[in-house]
Amino acid sequence: MIERYWKVTRRQLIGYLLGLLALFAGPARAELTIEITKGIEGAIPIAVVPFGGESPDPVNMASIISADLSRSGRFNAFAAQSMPERPTAPEQVQFRSWQLVGQDNLVIGQVQAGAPGQYVAQFYLYDVYQGTQLAGYKIPFGAADYRRTAHRISDIIYQQLTGEPGAFATRVAYVTVAGSARQRQYKLQIADADGYNPQTVITSPQPVMSPAWSPDGKQIAYVSFEDRVSAIFVQTLATGLRQKVSEAPGINGAPAWSPDGTQLALTLSKGVNPDIYILHLASGGLHRITDHYAIDTEPNWSRDGQKIVFTSDRGGKPQLYTVAASGGQAQRLTYEGEYNARGVFSPDGTKIAMVHGSGSNYRIAVLDLKTRALAVLTPGPLDESPGFAPNGSMILYASRSGGAGQLAAVSIDGKVHQSLRTDSGEVREPAWSP
């Protein structure tokens, strides 16, 4: 399917884009269920004891934290029913008890009510064998932020024990499709990184695609065909206010925010040939970056805002190229394999994730920009739309296997694999928030 994108004529290309999402149509529900399908051998043992005190939610905060850490694939969370004791305050901890059940680290805590509708979560992280406290925080929060506070605690624990920032308090955007071929319903939705708290950004009987988060996480740009022509919108999540920022003749596609949030890189054909443009959001001015007879599409910015990586078939088959954000001569980036597309820079700017194709198998790969080594991370056969977690540890992508579409994630070393499933139907076009 991906290869076909590059075999169509310019006239067919618009029709192809209109039909792209239709290939993945089917019933879907908003909430995602995330499962670890492969974790790191020798994951860190950790016990997160059920929190004491009062809570605005029937779900114990410890269970959310435990699920977060387990889902990363780097921790092996101890089952609550097997815990030798359940301390909620430092003076209650018996480190020997936890040593005997093989736990390296221990988390205890309490949630206490404050002013009406306000709470305070207090937790402690311990090194069981050293008998020392590694972290201890008090976090005030409102009742509506209960799960988000649990994710913040997970981030603190993750960073303390791995040395890397966590990404549990982030969100994901994705597109779902429901209904029959003649009565489809497309939804752009966002949810917490663990699949909870789904919210619908827009519902349309026409395709919605290519969601992209603004750098501050307050807006989403996306492509909509609601008037039966492609257009790019920017929507503010807090208010629902949406603005049509591009409706040029022909293709309007693949929006990507500049790191400072003032510009969008996008693909426009203007009724002729797809090229890369930069749209200045404040003024509405356009700056053309590429000018070639080939198909140039799927732009993404480097983290310093100086370069743009994009997909082009100017060499005969789809490969990745880079060009200065101000324009100029494009440089070919990828040579290994017959198909490389949908490039995106890692948060630290040292790697590029992409769709790497060979024959009929399309997988997610990562190119190290220093060594030029290419590592293939996923099994295929049809993996697409990669995007990095904000801490750079995982890559979220769309996958299709056995006729069913789903989302998945893989660690950048390929050791941890996650499956993000719905009960039925399709979910596509993932994008991880800042």
VOTIGU-697959 format. One record per residue (C-alpha): residue in three letters; chain; y, z, x. Coordinates in Angstrom, 2 decimals. Layout:
["Ala", "A", [Y, Z, X]] ...
***
This chain:
["Met", "A", [0.00, 0.00, 0.00]] ["Ile", "A", [2.45, 0.86, 2.76]] ["Glu", "A", [1.67, -2.29, 4.70]] ["Arg", "A", [2.40, -4.36, 1.59]] ["Tyr", "A", [6.00, -3.14, 1.66]] ["Trp", "A", [6.58, -5.26, 4.72]] ["Lys", "A", [4.82, -8.37, 3.45]] ["Val", "A", [6.96, -8.88, 0.37]] ["Thr", "A", [9.83, -11.34, 0.32]] ["Arg", "A", [13.42, -10.12, 0.05]] ["Arg", "A", [13.44, -11.13, -3.63]] ["Gln", "A", [10.21, -9.21, -4.27]] ["Leu", "A", [11.38, -6.11, -2.44]] ["Ile", "A", [13.47, -4.71, -5.27]] ["Gly", "A", [10.61, -5.17, -7.70]] ["Tyr", "A", [8.29, -3.47, -5.27]] ["Leu", "A", [10.55, -0.46, -4.97]] ["Leu", "A", [10.75, -0.22, -8.76]] ["Gly", "A", [6.98, -0.11, -8.94]] ["Leu", "A", [6.35, 2.13, -5.97]] ["Leu", "A", [6.23, 5.41, -7.85]] ["Ala", "A", [4.23, 3.84, -10.66]] ["Leu", "A", [1.26, 3.69, -8.30]] ["Phe", "A", [1.18, 7.47, -8.34]] ["Ala", "A", [1.73, 8.04, -12.07]] ["Gly", "A", [-0.21, 10.74, -13.88]] ["Pro", "A", [0.16, 14.15, -15.51]] ["Ala", "A", [1.52, 16.94, -13.34]] ["Arg", "A", [2.64, 20.50, -13.61]] ["Ala", "A", [5.50, 21.99, -11.66]] ["Glu", "A", [3.93, 24.98, -9.96]] ["Leu", "A", [2.15, 24.23, -6.69]] ["Thr", "A", [-0.95, 26.08, -5.53]] ["Ile", "A", [-1.07, 26.31, -1.75]] ["Glu", "A", [-4.38, 26.68, 0.06]] ["Ile", "A", [-5.21, 26.94, 3.75]] ["Thr", "A", [-7.82, 24.30, 4.50]] ["Lys", "A", [-7.84, 24.97, 8.23]] ["Gly", "A", [-6.34, 27.85, 10.21]] ["Ile", "A", [-6.09, 28.92, 13.81]] ["Glu", "A", [-9.26, 30.38, 15.27]] ["Gly", "A", [-8.55, 33.96, 16.26]] ["Ala", "A", [-5.61, 34.39, 13.86]] ["Ile", "A", [-3.75, 37.71, 14.28]] ["Pro", "A", [-5.25, 40.53, 12.17]] ["Ile", "A", [-2.59, 42.25, 10.06]] ["Ala", "A", [-2.70, 44.74, 7.20]] ["Val", "A", [0.11, 44.75, 4.63]] ["Val", "A", [-0.32, 47.90, 2.59]] ["Pro", "A", [0.74, 47.81, -1.10]] ["Phe", "A", [4.34, 49.02, -1.28]] ["Gly", "A", [5.14, 52.25, -3.07]] ["Gly", "A", [8.08, 53.22, -5.26]] ["Glu", "A", [9.54, 51.41, -8.25]] ["Ser", "A", [9.49, 47.64, -8.73]] ["Pro", "A", [11.17, 45.13, -11.07]] ["Asp", "A", [8.09, 42.92, -10.89]] ["Pro", "A", [4.42, 43.58, -11.71]] ["Val", "A", [3.39, 41.75, -8.53]] ["Asn", "A", [3.40, 44.13, -5.58]] ["Met", "A", [5.73, 42.92, -2.84]] ["Ala", "A", [3.02, 43.44, -0.24]] ["Ser", "A", [0.77, 40.86, -1.89]] ["Ile", "A", [3.52, 38.22, -1.60]] ["Ile", "A", [4.08, 39.08, 2.07]] ["Ser", "A", [0.35, 39.05, 2.77]] ["Ala", "A", [-0.03, 35.65, 1.09]] ["Asp", "A", [2.91, 34.24, 3.07]] ["Leu", "A", [1.48, 35.33, 6.41]] ["Ser", "A", [-2.02, 34.12, 5.55]] ["Arg", "A", [-0.68, 30.76, 4.39]] ["Ser", "A", [0.88, 30.16, 7.81]] ["Gly", "A", [-2.64, 30.00, 9.26]] ["Arg", "A", [-1.57, 32.24, 12.13]] ["Phe", "A", [-2.45, 35.57, 10.52]] ["Asn", "A", [-5.61, 37.01, 9.01]] ["Ala", "A", [-4.41, 39.42, 6.32]] ["Phe", "A", [-6.65, 42.40, 5.61]] ["Ala", "A", [-7.95, 42.71, 2.04]] ["Ala", "A", [-6.22, 45.49, 0.11]] ["Gln", "A", [-9.48, 46.72, -1.43]] ["Ser", "A", [-10.92, 47.37, 2.05]] ["Met", "A", [-8.00, 49.40, 3.40]] ["Pro", "A", [-8.98, 52.84, 4.77]] ["Glu", "A", [-5.70, 54.39, 3.59]] ["Arg", "A", [-2.52, 53.35, 1.77]] ["Pro", "A", [0.49, 54.89, 3.48]] ["Thr", "A", [3.97, 54.06, 2.20]] ["Ala", "A", [5.99, 56.21, 4.65]] ["Pro", "A", [5.84, 56.48, 8.46]] ["Glu", "A", [4.56, 60.07, 8.50]] ["Gln", "A", [1.50, 59.02, 6.50]] ["Val", "A", [0.22, 56.44, 9.00]] ["Gln", "A", [-3.02, 57.21, 10.89]] ["Phe", "A", [-3.25, 54.50, 13.56]] ["Arg", "A", [-6.86, 55.37, 14.43]] ["Ser", "A", [-7.94, 54.41, 10.90]] ["Trp", "A", [-6.52, 50.91, 11.35]] ["Gln", "A", [-7.94, 50.54, 14.86]] ["Leu", "A", [-11.42, 51.22, 13.49]] ["Val", "A", [-11.12, 48.30, 11.04]] ["Gly", "A", [-9.84, 45.92, 13.75]] ["Gln", "A", [-6.19, 45.51, 12.71]] ["Asp", "A", [-3.62, 44.64, 15.36]] ["Asn", "A", [-0.57, 45.17, 13.19]] ["Leu", "A", [0.35, 47.20, 10.11]] ["Val", "A", [3.09, 46.81, 7.50]] ["Ile", "A", [4.04, 49.58, 5.07]] ["Gly", "A", [6.97, 49.91, 2.70]] ["Gln", "A", [8.57, 51.00, -0.53]] ["Val", "A", [10.78, 49.49, -3.22]] ["Gln", "A", [13.28, 51.91, -4.75]] ["Ala", "A", [15.66, 51.45, -7.67]] ["Gly", "A", [19.38, 51.87, -7.09]] ["Ala", "A", [22.21, 50.91, -9.45]] ["Pro", "A", [21.15, 49.19, -12.69]] ["Gly", "A", [19.37, 45.98, -11.81]] ["Gln", "A", [19.59, 46.74, -8.08]] ["Tyr", "A", [16.83, 47.72, -5.67]] ["Val", "A", [16.22, 48.44, -1.99]] ["Ala", "A", [13.13, 47.32, -0.10]] ["Gln", "A", [12.34, 49.34, 3.02]] ["Phe", "A", [9.51, 48.34, 5.32]] ["Tyr", "A", [8.07, 49.11, 8.75]] ["Leu", "A", [6.01, 46.93, 11.10]] ["Tyr", "A", [3.74, 48.66, 13.62]] ["Asp", "A", [1.63, 47.75, 16.63]] ["Val", "A", [-1.59, 49.58, 15.74]] ["Tyr", "A", [-3.03, 49.90, 19.25]] ["Gln", "A", [0.22, 50.91, 20.90]] ["Gly", "A", [1.14, 53.17, 18.01]] ["Thr", "A", [4.72, 51.89, 18.11]] ["Gln", "A", [7.19, 50.61, 15.53]] ["Leu", "A", [8.13, 46.97, 16.07]] ["Ala", "A", [10.58, 46.58, 13.21]] ["Gly", "A", [12.07, 48.52, 10.31]] ["Tyr", "A", [14.58, 47.30, 7.74]] ["Lys", "A", [16.27, 48.21, 4.47]] ["Ile", "A", [17.10, 45.19, 2.31]] ["Pro", "A", [19.13, 45.57, -0.90]] ["Phe", "A", [18.46, 42.99, -3.62]] ["Gly", "A", [18.87, 42.23, -7.30]] ["Ala", "A", [15.90, 42.11, -9.65]] ["Ala", "A", [16.05, 38.28, -9.79]] ["Asp", "A", [15.66, 38.09, -6.00]] ["Tyr", "A", [12.42, 40.08, -5.81]] ["Arg", "A", [10.19, 37.29, -4.51]] ["Arg", "A", [12.90, 35.90, -2.23]] ["Thr", "A", [13.27, 39.34, -0.65]] ["Ala", "A", [9.52, 39.45, -0.04]] ["His", "A", [9.78, 36.05, 1.67]] ["Arg", "A", [12.67, 37.33, 3.83]] ["Ile", "A", [10.46, 40.24, 4.95]] ["Ser", "A", [7.70, 37.77, 5.76]] ["Asp", "A", [10.17, 35.80, 7.90]] ["Ile", "A", [11.14, 38.94, 9.82]] ["Ile", "A", [7.51, 39.87, 10.47]] ["Tyr", "A", [6.58, 36.32, 11.46]] ["Gln", "A", [9.43, 36.09, 13.99]] ["Gln", "A", [8.74, 39.51, 15.42]] ["Leu", "A", [5.08, 38.72, 16.07]] ["Thr", "A", [5.28, 35.03, 17.04]] ["Gly", "A", [8.75, 34.72, 18.54]] ["Glu", "A", [9.54, 31.85, 16.14]] ["Pro", "A", [11.70, 31.91, 12.99]] ["Gly", "A", [9.82, 32.00, 9.72]] ["Ala", "A", [10.28, 29.53, 6.86]] ["Phe", "A", [8.94, 31.50, 3.90]] ["Ala", "A", [12.34, 31.99, 2.23]] ["Thr", "A", [12.97, 28.24, 2.02]] ["Arg", "A", [12.35, 25.77, -0.81]] ["Val", "A", [10.71, 22.40, -1.28]] ["Ala", "A", [11.78, 19.46, -3.43]] ["Tyr", "A", [9.28, 16.97, -4.85]] ["Val", "A", [8.84, 14.35, -7.55]] ["Thr", "A", [6.27, 14.63, -10.34]] ["Val", "A", [5.18, 11.87, -12.72]] ["Ala", "A", [3.61, 12.41, -16.14]] ["Gly", "A", [2.60, 10.28, -19.09]] ["Ser", "A", [1.08, 6.88, -19.70]] ["Ala", "A", [2.16, 3.62, -18.10]] ["Arg", "A", [4.57, 2.90, -20.95]] ["Gln", "A", [5.85, 6.45, -21.43]] ["Arg", "A", [6.22, 7.89, -17.99]] ["Gln", "A", [8.39, 10.87, -17.25]] ["Tyr", "A", [9.71, 11.41, -13.75]] ["Lys", "A", [10.98, 14.80, -12.64]] ["Leu", "A", [12.74, 15.86, -9.48]] ["Gln", "A", [11.85, 19.51, -9.00]] ["Ile", "A", [12.43, 22.29, -6.51]] ["Ala", "A", [10.33, 25.39, -5.90]] ["Asp", "A", [10.00, 28.23, -3.44]] ["Ala", "A", [8.04, 27.37, -0.30]] ["Asp", "A", [4.98, 29.11, -1.79]] ["Gly", "A", [5.14, 26.96, -4.95]] ["Tyr", "A", [6.62, 29.58, -7.28]] ["Asn", "A", [9.84, 29.48, -9.34]] ["Pro", "A", [9.81, 25.72, -10.07]] ["Gln", "A", [13.06, 24.29, -11.45]] ["Thr", "A", [13.76, 20.80, -12.73]] ["Val", "A", [16.76, 19.05, -11.19]] ["Ile", "A", [16.53, 15.87, -13.27]] ["Thr", "A", [14.16, 14.27, -15.78]] ["Ser", "A", [14.12, 10.50, -16.30]] ["Pro", "A", [11.95, 7.81, -17.91]] ["Gln", "A", [12.71, 5.67, -14.84]] ["Pro", "A", [11.62, 6.31, -11.23]] ["Val", "A", [13.29, 9.04, -9.17]] ["Met", "A", [12.60, 9.07, -5.45]] ["Ser", "A", [13.66, 10.00, -1.90]] ["Pro", "A", [15.10, 13.52, -2.41]] ["Ala", "A", [17.09, 14.78, 0.59]] ["Trp", "A", [18.60, 18.26, 1.03]] ["Ser", "A", [22.15, 18.75, 2.23]] ["Pro", "A", [22.37, 20.81, 5.46]] ["Asp", "A", [23.62, 23.87, 3.53]] ["Gly", "A", [20.83, 23.59, 0.94]] ["Lys", "A", [23.34, 23.45, -1.94]] ["Gln", "A", [22.97, 19.78, -2.88]] ["Ile", "A", [20.28, 17.13, -3.12]] ["Ala", "A", [20.75, 13.39, -2.72]] ["Tyr", "A", [18.20, 11.12, -4.39]] ["Val", "A", [17.55, 7.61, -5.67]] ["Ser", "A", [17.37, 7.03, -9.42]] ["Phe", "A", [16.52, 3.90, -11.40]] ["Glu", "A", [17.67, 5.39, -14.71]] ["Asp", "A", [19.85, 2.36, -15.53]] ["Arg", "A", [17.02, 0.06, -14.35]] ["Val", "A", [18.85, -0.56, -11.08]] ["Ser", "A", [18.71, 1.61, -7.99]] ["Ala", "A", [21.56, 4.05, -7.40]] ["Ile", "A", [22.06, 7.05, -5.14]] ["Phe", "A", [23.21, 10.35, -6.62]] ["Val", "A", [24.31, 13.66, -5.09]] ["Gln", "A", [23.66, 16.70, -7.27]] ["Thr", "A", [24.93, 20.26, -6.82]] ["Leu", "A", [22.05, 22.61, -7.60]] ["Ala", "A", [24.06, 25.63, -8.74]] ["Thr", "A", [26.04, 23.74, -11.37]] ["Gly", "A", [23.98, 20.63, -12.09]] ["Leu", "A", [27.03, 18.49, -11.38]] ["Arg", "A", [25.92, 15.05, -10.20]] ["Gln", "A", [27.88, 12.18, -8.71]] ["Lys", "A", [26.80, 8.56, -8.31]] ["Val", "A", [27.78, 7.75, -4.73]] ["Ser", "A", [26.24, 4.28, -4.29]] ["Glu", "A", [25.39, 1.49, -6.71]] ["Ala", "A", [25.82, -1.61, -4.56]] ["Pro", "A", [24.14, -4.86, -5.68]] ["Gly", "A", [20.47, -4.90, -4.71]] ["Ile", "A", [18.76, -2.00, -2.96]] ["Asn", "A", [20.29, 1.48, -2.74]] ["Gly", "A", [17.71, 3.63, -1.00]] ["Ala", "A", [16.56, 6.30, 1.46]] ["Pro", "A", [19.59, 8.65, 1.62]] ["Ala", "A", [19.73, 11.01, 4.62]] ["Trp", "A", [22.42, 13.63, 5.23]] ["Ser", "A", [24.33, 13.84, 8.48]] ["Pro", "A", [23.99, 17.25, 10.20]] ["Asp", "A", [27.55, 18.20, 9.21]] ["Gly", "A", [26.99, 17.24, 5.57]] ["Thr", "A", [29.92, 14.83, 5.38]] ["Gln", "A", [28.00, 11.53, 5.46]] ["Leu", "A", [24.88, 9.86, 4.15]] ["Ala", "A", [22.88, 7.28, 6.05]] ["Leu", "A", [21.26, 4.91, 3.56]] ["Thr", "A", [19.64, 1.53, 3.07]] ["Leu", "A", [21.67, -1.14, 1.27]] ["Ser", "A", [20.85, -4.79, 0.76]] ["Lys", "A", [24.02, -5.75, -1.12]] ["Gly", "A", [21.89, -8.43, -2.76]] ["Val", "A", [20.86, -10.00, 0.56]] ["Asn", "A", [19.14, -8.17, 3.41]] ["Pro", "A", [18.32, -4.44, 3.77]] ["Asp", "A", [20.37, -2.82, 6.53]] ["Ile", "A", [21.42, 0.70, 7.53]] ["Tyr", "A", [24.85, 1.90, 6.43]] ["Ile", "A", [26.74, 5.18, 6.69]] ["Leu", "A", [28.59, 6.40, 3.62]] ["His", "A", [31.53, 8.77, 4.15]] ["Leu", "A", [31.28, 11.03, 1.11]] ["Ala", "A", [34.90, 12.18, 0.97]] ["Ser", "A", [36.45, 8.72, 1.13]] ["Gly", "A", [33.60, 6.58, -0.17]] ["Gly", "A", [33.98, 4.33, 2.87]] ["Leu", "A", [30.98, 2.41, 4.23]] ["His", "A", [30.18, 1.68, 7.86]] ["Arg", "A", [27.43, -0.86, 8.61]] ["Ile", "A", [25.11, 0.28, 11.41]] ["Thr", "A", [22.57, -2.54, 11.62]] ["Asp", "A", [22.97, -6.26, 10.95]] ["His", "A", [19.66, -8.09, 11.28]] ["Tyr", "A", [17.56, -10.59, 9.37]] ["Ala", "A", [14.66, -8.09, 9.37]] ["Ile", "A", [14.13, -5.24, 6.92]] ["Asp", "A", [15.90, -2.13, 8.28]] ["Thr", "A", [15.28, 1.01, 6.22]] ["Glu", "A", [14.40, 4.75, 6.16]] ["Pro", "A", [17.23, 6.14, 8.33]] ["Asn", "A", [17.23, 9.72, 9.61]] ["Trp", "A", [19.72, 11.50, 11.83]] ["Ser", "A", [19.17, 13.21, 15.14]] ["Arg", "A", [20.07, 16.89, 15.02]] ["Asp", "A", [23.21, 16.38, 17.10]] ["Gly", "A", [24.37, 13.60, 14.78]] ["Gln", "A", [24.58, 11.08, 17.62]] ["Lys", "A", [21.60, 8.85, 16.79]] ["Ile", "A", [19.77, 7.44, 13.81]] ["Val", "A", [16.07, 6.60, 13.78]] ["Phe", "A", [15.02, 3.90, 11.32]] ["Thr", "A", [12.13, 1.61, 10.42]] ["Ser", "A", [12.33, -2.13, 11.06]] ["Asp", "A", [9.98, -5.11, 11.16]] ["Arg", "A", [12.25, -7.01, 13.54]] ["Gly", "A", [9.42, -7.03, 16.10]] ["Gly", "A", [6.97, -8.54, 13.61]] ["Lys", "A", [5.52, -5.30, 12.24]] ["Pro", "A", [7.06, -1.99, 11.13]] ["Gln", "A", [8.11, 0.13, 14.11]] ["Leu", "A", [10.67, 2.85, 14.75]] ["Tyr", "A", [14.00, 2.10, 16.38]] ["Thr", "A", [17.03, 4.20, 17.27]] ["Val", "A", [20.68, 3.24, 17.14]] ["Ala", "A", [23.89, 5.14, 17.83]] ["Ala", "A", [25.42, 6.63, 14.69]] ["Ser", "A", [28.53, 4.61, 15.49]] ["Gly", "A", [26.49, 1.39, 15.61]] ["Gly", "A", [25.49, -0.87, 18.46]] ["Gln", "A", [22.32, -2.24, 19.98]] ["Ala", "A", [19.09, -0.82, 18.50]] ["Gln", "A", [16.36, 0.38, 20.86]] ["Arg", "A", [12.68, 0.21, 20.00]] ["Leu", "A", [11.06, 3.65, 20.06]] ["Thr", "A", [7.39, 3.15, 19.17]] ["Tyr", "A", [4.82, 0.77, 20.64]] ["Glu", "A", [1.48, 2.48, 20.08]] ["Gly", "A", [-0.24, 1.21, 16.93]] ["Glu", "A", [0.50, -1.63, 14.56]] ["Tyr", "A", [2.51, 0.45, 12.09]] ["Asn", "A", [5.00, 3.30, 12.63]] ["Ala", "A", [7.50, 4.21, 9.93]] ["Arg", "A", [9.47, 6.95, 8.15]] ["Gly", "A", [10.60, 8.66, 11.36]] ["Val", "A", [12.27, 12.08, 11.21]] ["Phe", "A", [13.57, 14.26, 14.04]] ["Ser", "A", [12.27, 17.79, 14.58]] ["Pro", "A", [14.83, 20.61, 14.22]] ["Asp", "A", [15.04, 21.03, 18.00]] ["Gly", "A", [15.39, 17.27, 18.53]] ["Thr", "A", [12.43, 17.01, 20.92]] ["Lys", "A", [9.97, 15.25, 18.60]] ["Ile", "A", [9.79, 12.66, 15.86]] ["Ala", "A", [7.27, 12.81, 13.04]] ["Met", "A", [6.21, 9.51, 11.47]] ["Val", "A", [3.65, 7.63, 9.43]] ["His", "A", [1.28, 6.02, 11.94]] ["Gly", "A", [-0.92, 3.23, 10.62]] ["Ser", "A", [-3.93, 1.36, 11.88]] ["Gly", "A", [-5.87, -0.99, 9.63]] ["Ser", "A", [-5.91, 0.63, 6.21]] ["Asn", "A", [-5.57, 4.20, 7.51]] ["Tyr", "A", [-2.11, 5.81, 7.49]] ["Arg", "A", [-1.71, 9.24, 9.04]] ["Ile", "A", [1.03, 11.63, 10.12]] ["Ala", "A", [1.76, 11.62, 13.85]] ["Val", "A", [4.29, 13.25, 16.17]] ["Leu", "A", [5.94, 11.58, 19.16]] ["Asp", "A", [7.13, 13.79, 22.01]] ["Leu", "A", [10.44, 12.21, 23.05]] ["Lys", "A", [10.21, 13.51, 26.61]] ["Thr", "A", [6.64, 12.55, 27.49]] ["Arg", "A", [6.32, 9.71, 24.94]] ["Ala", "A", [2.89, 11.11, 24.01]] ["Leu", "A", [1.83, 10.39, 20.43]] ["Ala", "A", [-0.35, 12.96, 18.66]] ["Val", "A", [-2.04, 12.05, 15.35]] ["Leu", "A", [-2.25, 15.18, 13.18]] ["Thr", "A", [-3.79, 14.23, 9.82]] ["Pro", "A", [-6.96, 12.42, 8.68]] ["Gly", "A", [-5.42, 9.93, 6.21]] ["Pro", "A", [-6.29, 7.56, 4.61]] ["Leu", "A", [-2.87, 7.38, 2.98]] ["Asp", "A", [-0.44, 10.00, 4.29]] ["Glu", "A", [3.31, 9.46, 4.02]] ["Ser", "A", [6.80, 11.00, 3.66]] ["Pro", "A", [6.71, 13.53, 6.54]] ["Gly", "A", [9.39, 16.18, 6.86]] ["Phe", "A", [9.71, 19.19, 9.16]] ["Ala", "A", [9.95, 22.81, 8.07]] ["Pro", "A", [13.33, 24.21, 9.14]] ["Asn", "A", [11.68, 26.21, 11.93]] ["Gly", "A", [9.83, 23.12, 13.18]] ["Ser", "A", [6.40, 24.74, 12.95]] ["Met", "A", [4.97, 22.64, 10.10]] ["Ile", "A", [5.26, 19.13, 8.69]] ["Leu", "A", [5.19, 18.64, 4.93]] ["Tyr", "A", [3.89, 15.28, 3.72]] ["Ala", "A", [2.41, 13.40, 0.78]] ["Ser", "A", [-1.26, 12.46, 0.81]] ["Arg", "A", [-3.69, 10.45, -1.27]] ["Ser", "A", [-7.44, 10.73, -0.93]] ["Gly", "A", [-10.13, 9.80, -3.44]] ["Gly", "A", [-7.54, 8.46, -5.87]] ["Ala", "A", [-5.66, 11.75, -6.24]] ["Gly", "A", [-2.13, 12.35, -4.93]] ["Gln", "A", [-1.02, 15.70, -3.58]] ["Leu", "A", [1.22, 17.35, -1.02]] ["Ala", "A", [-0.04, 18.78, 2.24]] ["Ala", "A", [1.28, 20.41, 5.38]] ["Val", "A", [0.11, 20.47, 8.98]] ["Ser", "A", [1.27, 22.44, 12.00]] ["Ile", "A", [2.83, 20.43, 14.82]] ["Asp", "A", [-0.17, 21.19, 17.02]] ["Gly", "A", [-2.56, 20.02, 14.28]] ["Lys", "A", [-4.40, 23.35, 14.13]] ["Val", "A", [-3.25, 24.56, 10.70]] ["His", "A", [-3.69, 22.47, 7.55]] ["Gln", "A", [-2.47, 23.35, 4.05]] ["Ser", "A", [-3.09, 21.70, 0.71]] ["Leu", "A", [-0.44, 21.97, -2.03]] ["Arg", "A", [-2.12, 21.17, -5.33]] ["Thr", "A", [-1.33, 21.00, -9.02]] ["Asp", "A", [-3.90, 21.59, -11.75]] ["Ser", "A", [-3.78, 17.89, -12.61]] ["Gly", "A", [-1.70, 14.80, -12.00]] ["Glu", "A", [0.52, 13.68, -9.19]] ["Val", "A", [3.24, 15.17, -7.05]] ["Arg", "A", [5.00, 13.04, -4.41]] ["Glu", "A", [8.07, 12.61, -2.20]] ["Pro", "A", [8.29, 16.09, -0.62]] ["Ala", "A", [11.37, 17.40, 1.18]] ["Trp", "A", [11.70, 20.82, 2.84]] ["Ser", "A", [15.00, 22.64, 2.45]] ["Pro", "A", [17.08, 23.97, 5.38]] 
***
